[in-house]
Amino acid sequence: MNKFFLLLAFCALAVSSAFAFSNVLAFGSAQAGTPRTLMTKDLPDVPGKEGMIETVDFAPGEASQPHRHNADLFVYVLEGSIVTQLKGGSPQTVHAGDVFYESPTDVHIVSRNASDTQPAKLLVFYVKAKGAPQTVILKDEGR
């Protein structure tokens, strides 16, 4: 019986590793930050659009890949500090209590935790086309 559970655990680990590796291949690298969707709701006054709220946790020193969003984003820094830079703009450090905005046409070339020792957490409100993926990883943008 112990051999069965060991084999089952090994298979689960192999499948999860293959899935994680396939995401790295599909996007060029894994997306950093850990998003957690809190709510998604159709917006009846804006046909074809939905609102979505999520938190994104950044471990110390963690950074995301260049990306854009299929949405208007309103971002509130809940804790820590984030360095953010849109293509064509200057890097900005936003701290707990600060807010920033991104449009659907913005390319986000830098998004990283400003600290190598403290976590950071964002609260993100999206207004996006219903059913559209909220984030698109860009392989070579901004480098």
Backbone as a chain_set.jsonl record, in Angstrom:
{"seq": "MNKFFLLLAFCALAVSSAFAFSNVLAFGSAQAGTPRTLMTKDLPDVPGKEGMIETVDFAPGEASQPHRHNADLFVYVLEGSIVTQLKGGSPQTVHAGDVFYESPTDVHIVSRNASDTQPAKLLVFYVKAKGAPQTVILKDEGR", "coords": {"N": [[0.814, -1.198, 0.0], [1.964, 1.25, 0.754], [3.742, 1.6, -1.355], [1.987, 2.145, -3.427], [0.956, 4.712, -2.714], [3.321, 6.17, -2.783], [3.965, 5.927, -5.51], [1.719, 7.239, -6.562], [2.11, 9.83, -5.505], [4.515, 10.482, -6.795], [3.637, 10.495, -9.49], [1.794, 12.617, -9.396], [3.543, 14.732, -8.809], [5.136, 14.681, -11.119], [3.247, 15.318, -13.128], [2.415, 17.898, -12.286], [4.844, 19.262, -12.476], [5.343, 19.07, -15.228], [3.184, 20.58, -16.182], [3.803, 23.132, -15.115], [6.247, 23.586, -16.453], [5.302, 23.621, -19.091], [3.837, 25.988, -19.078], [5.91, 27.827, -18.778], [7.195, 27.482, -21.244], [5.134, 28.292, -22.975], [4.71, 30.998, -22.383], [7.209, 32.119, -22.454], [8.421, 32.659, -20.08], [7.732, 32.057, -16.632], [4.951, 33.745, -15.177], [5.408, 36.255, -12.832], [4.567, 37.101, -9.439], [1.734, 36.45, -7.448], [-1.415, 36.042, -8.296], [-4.756, 36.403, -7.014], [-7.992, 35.937, -7.587], [-10.694, 37.789, -6.458], [-13.269, 38.597, -7.075], [-15.478, 38.58, -9.868], [-17.553, 40.325, -12.041], [-20.261, 40.95, -14.203], [-20.819, 44.027, -15.931], [-23.602, 45.736, -16.033], [-24.248, 48.297, -16.985], [-22.324, 48.779, -18.816], [-22.175, 47.388, -21.596], [-20.896, 44.195, -22.567], [-18.67, 44.325, -20.986], [-16.782, 43.521, -18.007], [-16.175, 43.723, -14.493], [-13.362, 43.098, -12.427], [-11.781, 42.026, -9.495], [-8.712, 41.57, -7.901], [-6.091, 40.304, -5.782], [-2.547, 40.694, -5.779], [0.303, 39.117, -4.885], [3.687, 39.769, -4.218], [6.703, 38.225, -3.728], [9.67, 38.896, -1.745], [11.94, 40.71, -3.74], [10.848, 39.71, -6.1], [9.887, 39.79, -9.57], [7.9, 40.678, -12.424], [7.381, 39.545, -15.82], [7.692, 41.452, -18.902], [4.568, 42.791, -19.887], [1.107, 43.254, -20.85], [-2.222, 44.439, -20.275], [-5.534, 43.361, -20.955], [-7.338, 45.392, -20.312], [-8.604, 48.209, -18.404], [-6.801, 49.235, -15.668], [-6.883, 49.777, -12.214], [-4.864, 50.302, -9.602], [-4.028, 49.602, -6.283], [-1.678, 49.884, -3.75], [-1.358, 47.68, -1.258], [0.469, 46.731, 0.666], [3.986, 47.097, 1.353], [6.323, 48.02, -1.28], [6.368, 48.793, -4.757], [8.129, 48.745, -7.819], [7.378, 50.239, -10.787], [7.074, 50.472, -14.322], [6.084, 51.856, -17.338], [6.252, 51.297, -20.872], [8.196, 53.675, -22.522], [8.073, 55.419, -20.448], [9.266, 56.6, -17.207], [10.81, 54.724, -14.513], [8.846, 54.212, -11.591], [8.442, 54.312, -8.103], [6.052, 52.965, -6.091], [4.296, 53.107, -3.064], [2.877, 51.512, -0.103], [-0.486, 52.411, 0.193], [-0.446, 54.093, -1.994], [-1.624, 54.721, -5.387], [-2.006, 53.614, -8.822], [-2.519, 53.729, -12.418], [-3.227, 51.787, -15.337], [-3.626, 51.586, -18.846], [-5.382, 49.711, -21.453], [-3.671, 49.788, -23.644], [-1.153, 50.218, -22.678], [2.199, 49.086, -22.231], [3.672, 47.189, -19.886], [6.723, 47.293, -18.701], [8.338, 47.028, -16.474], [7.738, 45.613, -13.392], [8.06, 45.113, -10.216], [8.89, 43.897, -6.956], [10.045, 46.265, -4.743], [11.645, 45.695, -2.635], [14.128, 43.497, -1.305], [13.748, 42.045, 0.91], [11.207, 42.276, 2.082], [7.756, 41.396, 1.617], [5.345, 42.39, -0.944], [2.096, 43.686, -1.728], [-0.652, 43.97, -3.903], [-3.822, 45.48, -4.677], [-5.977, 45.015, -7.223], [-8.138, 46.434, -9.578], [-9.967, 45.625, -12.335], [-11.364, 46.685, -15.441], [-12.703, 45.133, -18.037], [-12.991, 43.469, -21.275], [-15.583, 41.152, -21.443], [-14.798, 37.916, -20.435], [-12.241, 38.005, -21.564], [-8.712, 37.283, -21.372], [-6.944, 38.584, -18.593], [-4.245, 39.323, -18.509], [-1.444, 39.565, -20.685], [1.493, 38.069, -21.484], [4.485, 39.388, -22.75], [6.969, 38.466, -24.883], [9.537, 39.625, -25.879], [9.313, 42.311, -25.434], [10.225, 45.614, -24.598], [12.841, 45.117, -23.846]], "CA": [[0.0, 0.0, 0.0], [2.856, 2.41, 0.777], [4.284, 1.769, -2.704], [0.931, 2.778, -4.216], [0.926, 6.138, -2.393], [4.576, 6.733, -3.28], [3.808, 6.038, -6.958], [0.726, 8.281, -6.784], [2.766, 11.117, -5.226], [5.468, 10.711, -7.875], [2.875, 10.857, -10.69], [1.263, 13.965, -9.191], [4.672, 15.654, -8.932], [5.532, 14.72, -12.532], [2.225, 16.054, -13.884], [2.461, 19.32, -11.931], [6.082, 19.817, -13.038], [5.144, 19.2, -16.673], [2.282, 21.708, -16.38], [4.555, 24.366, -14.85], [7.202, 23.762, -17.533], [4.587, 24.004, -20.312], [3.521, 27.41, -18.943], [7.139, 28.568, -19.062], [7.393, 27.455, -22.697], [4.071, 29.036, -23.655], [4.788, 32.425, -22.137], [8.582, 32.592, -22.497], [8.841, 32.46, -18.7], [6.568, 32.053, -15.753], [4.517, 35.06, -14.716], [5.713, 36.459, -11.415], [3.445, 37.619, -8.667], [0.71, 35.443, -7.246], [-2.741, 36.67, -8.308], [-5.89, 35.7, -6.405], [-9.222, 36.62, -7.979], [-11.649, 37.922, -5.368], [-14.614, 38.769, -7.618], [-15.688, 38.976, -11.264], [-18.973, 40.677, -12.144], [-20.688, 41.66, -15.41], [-21.184, 45.426, -15.7], [-24.799, 45.916, -16.854], [-24.267, 49.628, -17.597], [-21.269, 48.817, -19.832], [-22.369, 46.109, -22.298], [-19.706, 43.476, -23.014], [-17.549, 44.514, -20.054], [-16.896, 42.998, -16.655], [-15.224, 44.198, -13.5], [-12.697, 42.017, -11.71], [-10.896, 42.476, -8.415], [-7.804, 40.532, -7.439], [-4.872, 40.705, -5.086], [-1.329, 40.119, -6.35], [1.385, 39.089, -3.901], [5.052, 39.693, -4.725], [7.704, 37.831, -2.741], [10.82, 39.805, -1.766], [12.767, 40.683, -4.942], [10.156, 39.116, -7.243], [9.571, 40.694, -10.678], [7.125, 40.059, -13.498], [7.861, 39.704, -17.187], [6.957, 42.499, -19.623], [3.204, 42.358, -20.16], [0.063, 44.259, -20.965], [-3.497, 43.943, -19.79], [-6.712, 43.589, -21.791], [-8.228, 46.039, -19.344], [-8.206, 49.392, -17.651], [-6.444, 48.78, -14.328], [-6.722, 50.714, -11.112], [-4.052, 49.488, -8.692], [-3.78, 50.158, -4.949], [-0.632, 49.124, -3.051], [-1.807, 47.355, 0.094], [1.634, 46.662, 1.563], [5.283, 47.097, 0.684], [6.568, 48.971, -2.364], [6.516, 48.197, -6.091], [8.702, 49.579, -8.877], [6.575, 50.038, -11.99], [7.481, 51.306, -15.459], [5.417, 51.626, -18.605], [7.124, 51.561, -22.02], [8.265, 55.09, -22.848], [8.036, 56.212, -19.217], [10.332, 56.415, -16.22], [10.426, 53.867, -13.385], [8.268, 54.882, -10.43], [8.251, 53.458, -6.934], [4.793, 53.245, -5.411], [4.354, 52.546, -1.714], [1.589, 51.195, 0.524], [-1.379, 53.565, 0.22], [-0.403, 54.774, -3.292], [-2.386, 54.128, -6.477], [-1.598, 53.933, -10.188], [-3.447, 53.306, -13.463], [-2.697, 51.3, -16.616], [-4.651, 51.446, -19.881], [-5.21, 48.486, -22.247], [-2.6, 49.941, -24.634], [0.139, 50.349, -21.998], [3.066, 47.926, -22.089], [4.272, 47.265, -18.552], [8.03, 46.654, -18.872], [8.896, 46.733, -15.157], [6.818, 45.465, -12.263], [8.822, 44.284, -9.285], [8.936, 44.265, -5.557], [11.184, 47.156, -4.519], [12.429, 45.188, -1.505], [14.66, 42.133, -1.351], [13.515, 41.404, 2.206], [9.815, 42.385, 2.504], [6.781, 41.145, 0.554], [4.486, 43.491, -1.38], [0.771, 43.185, -2.111], [-1.465, 44.916, -4.656], [-5.24, 45.251, -4.919], [-6.13, 45.435, -8.613], [-9.493, 46.458, -10.109], [-9.952, 45.586, -13.797], [-12.56, 46.814, -16.277], [-12.194, 44.452, -19.221], [-13.95, 42.775, -22.121], [-16.075, 39.946, -20.78], [-14.145, 36.675, -20.809], [-10.877, 38.19, -22.091], [-7.66, 37.085, -20.362], [-6.583, 39.896, -18.066], [-2.827, 39.628, -18.691], [-0.757, 38.955, -21.819], [2.944, 38.145, -21.324], [5.153, 39.778, -23.994], [8.276, 37.792, -24.831], [10.728, 40.438, -26.059], [8.937, 43.729, -25.354], [10.861, 46.478, -23.61], [14.188, 44.675, -23.444]], "C": [[0.856, 1.259, 0.0], [3.457, 2.67, -0.6], [3.27, 2.46, -3.611], [0.917, 4.282, -3.971], [2.202, 6.843, -2.857], [4.503, 6.935, -4.795], [2.818, 7.141, -7.31], [1.333, 9.669, -6.567], [3.758, 11.46, -6.333], [4.748, 11.154, -9.15], [2.315, 12.269, -10.575], [2.362, 15.002, -9.352], [5.095, 15.785, -10.393], [4.54, 15.529, -13.363], [2.292, 17.541, -13.569], [3.726, 19.978, -12.475], [5.953, 20.025, -14.543], [4.242, 20.381, -16.981], [3.023, 23.026, -16.175], [5.549, 24.629, -15.978], [6.503, 24.171, -18.823], [4.173, 25.46, -20.249], [4.742, 28.259, -19.229], [7.389, 28.6, -20.564], [6.368, 28.313, -23.414], [4.252, 30.531, -23.515], [6.209, 32.973, -22.23], [9.205, 32.527, -21.116], [7.594, 32.526, -17.836], [6.23, 33.477, -15.332], [4.802, 35.165, -13.235], [4.541, 37.14, -10.725], [2.391, 36.53, -8.574], [-0.646, 36.115, -7.196], [-3.78, 35.777, -7.629], [-7.147, 36.495, -6.734], [-10.214, 36.603, -6.821], [-13.08, 37.995, -5.882], [-14.533, 39.112, -9.095], [-17.186, 39.201, -11.419], [-19.234, 41.39, -13.464], [-21.101, 43.077, -15.033], [-22.386, 45.751, -16.587], [-24.88, 47.278, -17.538], [-23.201, 49.793, -18.676], [-21.329, 47.475, -20.574], [-21.048, 45.505, -22.788], [-18.521, 43.596, -22.086], [-17.852, 43.857, -18.714], [-15.862, 43.663, -15.762], [-14.626, 42.996, -12.803], [-11.79, 42.629, -10.653], [-10.013, 41.3, -8.024], [-6.704, 41.139, -6.59], [-3.715, 40.043, -5.813], [-0.24, 40.25, -5.293], [2.719, 38.943, -4.61], [5.971, 39.314, -3.577], [8.851, 38.849, -2.783], [11.655, 39.609, -3.039], [12.083, 40.153, -6.19], [9.786, 40.173, -8.284], [8.763, 39.949, -11.724], [7.807, 40.291, -14.833], [7.138, 40.885, -17.827], [5.584, 41.962, -20.04], [2.311, 43.556, -20.436], [-1.219, 43.613, -20.48], [-4.593, 44.27, -20.797], [-7.76, 44.326, -20.968], [-7.705, 47.421, -18.97], [-7.961, 48.892, -16.236], [-6.316, 49.951, -13.377], [-6.063, 49.906, -9.999], [-3.777, 50.255, -7.408], [-2.74, 49.273, -4.273], [-1.079, 48.928, -1.606], [-0.661, 47.325, 1.092], [2.914, 46.606, 0.747], [5.386, 48.193, -0.361], [6.823, 48.209, -3.653], [7.195, 49.214, -6.994], [7.935, 49.23, -10.142], [7.077, 50.964, -13.09], [6.706, 50.877, -16.689], [6.369, 51.97, -19.736], [7.041, 53.04, -22.392], [8.267, 55.992, -21.626], [9.23, 55.92, -18.327], [9.871, 55.458, -15.131], [9.875, 54.714, -12.244], [8.151, 53.869, -9.309], [6.981, 53.905, -6.241], [4.777, 52.456, -4.108], [2.946, 52.233, -1.21], [0.774, 52.474, 0.656], [-1.398, 54.347, -1.077], [-1.251, 54.011, -4.31], [-1.725, 54.449, -7.814], [-2.586, 53.299, -11.152], [-2.667, 52.784, -14.657], [-3.859, 51.168, -17.593], [-4.411, 50.146, -20.654], [-4.086, 48.583, -23.277], [-1.217, 50.077, -23.999], [0.887, 49.021, -22.01], [3.847, 48.122, -20.797], [5.61, 46.535, -18.611], [8.721, 46.348, -17.55], [7.761, 46.677, -14.149], [7.525, 44.537, -11.293], [8.7, 44.808, -7.864], [10.192, 45.105, -5.349], [12.112, 46.64, -3.426], [12.912, 43.766, -1.757], [14.384, 41.38, -0.057], [12.05, 41.4, 2.655], [8.87, 42.071, 1.343], [6.029, 42.422, 0.188], [3.165, 42.889, -1.851], [-0.02, 44.296, -2.761], [-2.927, 44.49, -4.614], [-5.51, 45.844, -6.292], [-7.598, 45.337, -9.014], [-9.398, 46.589, -11.621], [-11.332, 45.945, -14.343], [-12.117, 46.283, -17.634], [-13.318, 43.843, -20.04], [-14.306, 41.453, -21.46], [-15.381, 38.706, -21.329], [-12.73, 36.799, -21.335], [-9.852, 37.879, -20.998], [-7.167, 38.446, -19.884], [-5.135, 40.284, -18.349], [-2.272, 38.875, -19.887], [0.735, 39.171, -21.61], [3.556, 38.437, -22.703], [6.591, 39.29, -23.939], [9.466, 38.74, -24.875], [10.47, 41.924, -25.918], [9.742, 44.43, -24.271], [12.256, 46.071, -23.203], [15.228, 45.284, -24.328]], "O": [[0.522, 2.233, -0.674], [3.662, 3.823, -0.979], [3.642, 3.266, -4.464], [0.871, 5.056, -4.927], [2.152, 7.998, -3.279], [4.922, 7.972, -5.309], [3.046, 7.899, -8.253], [1.095, 10.581, -7.359], [3.83, 12.611, -6.763], [5.195, 12.086, -9.82], [2.352, 13.035, -11.538], [2.14, 16.046, -9.966], [5.383, 16.89, -10.855], [4.942, 16.331, -14.206], [2.232, 18.367, -14.481], [3.686, 21.135, -12.894], [6.403, 21.042, -15.072], [4.494, 21.116, -17.935], [2.882, 23.943, -16.984], [5.687, 25.77, -16.42], [7.039, 24.98, -19.58], [4.158, 26.125, -21.285], [4.627, 29.309, -19.861], [7.759, 29.643, -21.104], [6.71, 29.001, -24.376], [3.969, 31.269, -24.459], [6.402, 34.181, -22.099], [10.419, 32.355, -21.001], [6.541, 32.993, -18.269], [7.119, 34.31, -15.153], [4.471, 34.261, -12.469], [3.645, 37.682, -11.372], [2.186, 35.775, -9.523], [-1.007, 36.701, -6.175], [-3.685, 34.551, -7.671], [-7.344, 37.596, -6.219], [-10.534, 35.548, -6.275], [-14.004, 37.52, -5.222], [-13.639, 39.839, -9.527], [-17.993, 38.378, -10.988], [-18.518, 42.328, -13.815], [-21.658, 43.308, -13.96], [-22.212, 46.014, -17.777], [-25.524, 47.398, -18.58], [-23.165, 50.81, -19.37], [-20.616, 46.536, -20.219], [-20.199, 46.201, -23.346], [-17.464, 43.028, -22.363], [-19.008, 43.664, -18.339], [-14.811, 44.106, -16.225], [-15.302, 41.987, -12.607], [-11.116, 43.63, -10.9], [-10.491, 40.181, -7.839], [-6.423, 42.335, -6.669], [-3.868, 38.968, -6.393], [0.095, 41.353, -4.861], [2.873, 38.101, -5.495], [6.013, 40.007, -2.56], [8.983, 39.587, -3.759], [12.03, 38.486, -3.375], [12.697, 40.149, -7.257], [9.421, 41.297, -7.942], [8.918, 38.74, -11.897], [8.699, 41.13, -14.955], [6.076, 41.285, -17.348], [5.461, 40.822, -20.49], [2.712, 44.709, -20.275], [-1.291, 42.398, -20.297], [-4.578, 45.334, -21.416], [-8.926, 43.932, -20.933], [-6.539, 47.751, -19.188], [-8.806, 48.205, -15.662], [-5.719, 50.978, -13.7], [-6.639, 48.934, -9.509], [-3.348, 51.408, -7.439], [-2.896, 48.053, -4.227], [-1.168, 49.883, -0.833], [-0.783, 47.819, 2.213], [2.929, 46.135, -0.39], [4.635, 49.169, -0.334], [7.411, 47.128, -3.649], [6.879, 50.403, -6.946], [7.853, 48.062, -10.524], [7.461, 52.103, -12.824], [6.672, 49.698, -17.043], [7.216, 52.849, -19.578], [5.951, 53.587, -22.555], [8.445, 57.203, -21.752], [10.089, 55.101, -18.655], [8.676, 55.378, -14.846], [10.381, 55.802, -11.967], [7.804, 52.71, -9.536], [6.843, 55.064, -5.852], [5.189, 51.297, -4.057], [1.953, 52.639, -1.814], [1.26, 53.487, 1.158], [-2.275, 55.19, -1.264], [-1.557, 52.832, -4.133], [-0.981, 55.422, -7.933], [-3.387, 52.446, -10.769], [-1.578, 53.273, -14.959], [-4.939, 50.702, -17.229], [-3.346, 49.542, -20.524], [-3.595, 47.554, -23.74], [-0.211, 50.055, -24.708], [0.29, 47.961, -21.823], [4.584, 49.095, -20.64], [5.646, 45.305, -18.576], [9.606, 45.493, -17.505], [6.932, 47.584, -14.071], [7.586, 43.327, -11.509], [8.445, 45.987, -7.621], [11.284, 44.695, -5.739], [13.247, 47.102, -3.308], [12.205, 42.945, -2.341], [14.742, 40.208, 0.068], [11.68, 40.606, 3.52], [9.153, 42.44, 0.203], [6.071, 43.41, 0.921], [3.111, 41.748, -2.309], [-0.068, 45.418, -2.257], [-3.239, 43.302, -4.527], [-5.298, 47.038, -6.509], [-8.233, 44.301, -8.821], [-8.82, 47.547, -12.133], [-12.35, 45.554, -13.772], [-11.275, 46.882, -18.303], [-14.449, 43.715, -19.571], [-13.434, 40.729, -20.98], [-15.375, 38.472, -22.537], [-12.069, 35.78, -21.537], [-10.09, 38.176, -19.828], [-6.992, 39.361, -20.689], [-4.829, 41.474, -18.423], [-2.579, 37.701, -20.091], [1.2, 40.31, -21.562], [3.188, 37.811, -23.697], [7.344, 39.665, -23.04], [10.328, 38.676, -23.998], [11.339, 42.728, -26.255], [9.917, 43.908, -23.17], [12.805, 46.655, -22.27], [16.419, 45.031, -24.145]]}, "num_chains": 1, "name": "protein.A"}
